Amino acid sequence: MTSSALLALLTALASAALRAQSAVVYGTVHVESGGPLRFAQVVVMGSNLGTLTDSGGHYRLAPVSPGVVIVRARFIGYVPALDTVTVAAGDSVEASFVLYPSVIDGLPLVVVGPVVVTAAKRSQLLDQAVTSVAVVSDTELARRAVSTVDEAVDKAPGVQFLNGQVNIRGSTGYVQGLGSRVLLLVDGVPANQGDRGGINWDLVPLEDVQRVEVVKGAGSSLYGSSAFGGVVNVITRDISVGWHGRVRASGGAYANPPYDVWRFRDYTGGREGLDVTGSYGTNLVRGSLTAGGGHSDGYRGQDRQNHWQAAAKGVWAPGPATRITASGSWASDQYEVPLVWCTRGACDDRGLTYQPFKIATQDTGTFTRSDKGYLTALVERTSSDHLAWQARGSWLRTRFTDLRQGADDYGIANRLGAELRAVSRPTAGRVVTVGAELARSDVRTNIFTGDTSSTDTVVGTHTQAEFAAYGESEQLFGRARLTGGARVDYIAVDGGGLSAVVSPRLGGVLTTSRGAWRASLGRGFRAPSLAERFVSTTVPPFRVIPNPNLRPETAWSGELGNATRLSAALHADAAAFWTEAYDLIEPSVNGSAIQFRNVTRARLAGLDVALAAQPPIRGLTASLAYTFLYARALASDSAPGGPLAFRPKHLLTLSADYQWRAVSVGGDFRYASRFERVELYSNDDRVAEKVLDLRASLEQGPLSVRCRLANALNYIYNQVPRTLAPVRTLSVTLTWTY
């Protein structure tokens, strides 16, 4: 053996020996309420070894030199914590931390919830948010055995879905998925479509979702357009150290029509799906991949659907204070389009006035392919105890093709975005958030009119550019925490002149022995989507005509609320809210033509109440969520007053679950009062929504089996005109986790 080879061998043996003598320090970082703190920095003092906690607050440091070491945990806005531990060679030692807000200055704090990030674009305790926030955890997602995120969010207080379109405190109503007044975020990145402004709820695989935060009320002071009525932030799972896997298989069946005269097929419709997730992580790099798909026969005629999806995420932590994340998702749906049900003479009606399970014969064969996906990159750095910043870039792409009798429709839309944000704590008791955001949307479709600079009237190509700057400051004054800030948005369509919108917000939280009182007043706005401005198509029997002169809709929104623990077993959150809206964009019907116009000034006011209880029966939990809504259009020269369409006055959800060892059972009951007004088909009969969902689960080691019986009573109703709501559906989900 040569001397160089011998030296290499000795070096390898020495390195192996050192690795064998090294140790591991692991643990968690939580806040005082018990909730995990994500992205807390944990370091071994006097070394370059450090990491950031995951969404569960977990961390792992290796290799640690044997001996006495000092471990420090810190997070901006919290008092750093130290722990001295002694580690032996080849051993592992736990060091867990509880961090306390540095701004409370020794004052008693009533902590009533977990840490949230959406309400202030940074981590904060739930009771510090100046607006109402509802949190849907991964535990709730799993317990309800849902297949998409919206099915669980639908049960949050003040939230209702109408045929896939989200309503928060009645903000949106229903406009066929166009121009959502709620902003969807995926890990803080806007994900509303670039052309329609709508939301694809299946963009993120359910297995990748850690939790969902729902901010109720205008959020434009931080998030700009589309946050008119609220924000829904889907937060994906962090990747744990080591190898992990998950396989989720589901199957189910739809109930047949309750009357033979409504039967539309000679078999029972089914649904099935399979998702597989794998991940591997170290302290330096981590990655995960999810892929799967599903098929559904649907519960109506012409309601088949195939769904395919893939998602990936990678994390690189080059230093203890820096994290770089790249993620993306792609989904493809091929589905038949069950348009409005047929009326007498439009199908084999069997002598009935209408057939809710069938569509008109002329619509048979209508088929859509929809592809959507996003890519995002995020850099996060904690520079010191007083400063943290992040930068991100994103690309969202949607594409659809409508195959129907006659000419086919298609559209391709892109949304590119970038944001730079900094969070600073310049003095004790003060937190400042500042940032700037850029976005550009473009669309090419044959259902839009051509742009003003083109002679092409067959294919419409349009762009919308947005620039925004925002800032918000939070200051502690005794027991009160006051917040003030504003955002200015500049918007240009097809390279035209800029329109500017300023969205301020003031708010405060007062901590008392009777809970945390909160109050806020802010301005929200929503810029018209490109579809609302330029769409030119036919939705039988109506012709939709464009209106490029639409103005942004705006609103002033206020709230007064209280969150408190009434007893050891009962927690309550109540809020009175009020919104004064101007220039609301609504479809205006003139004979056989529909055009979107700024026609409505409206007032929405009401009360949200949420109760969570743990009765004396061990293992039993229960909750109640109730929203009273007063939604009225105010009379003007261009529009009459009266109830706003598609808003229920009363919305009630009751939930209960019982856990006994590895078995749990539970259910949800949803009541939504009859709409006072609908549009387009105003003479259609309408009934209240009364839906009962039941569920049961069994968990044994890495296996879990969950059953869900949605609409257990098979209540036949419709939420939007001439469109049947889902019937009774049984689903069974089997999950294996490694």
Summary of the structure (lengths in Angstrom):
residues: 738
radius of gyration: 27.0
end to end distance: 45.5
largest distance: 98.3
contacts: 2580
relative contact order: 0.11
helix: 7%
strand: 57%
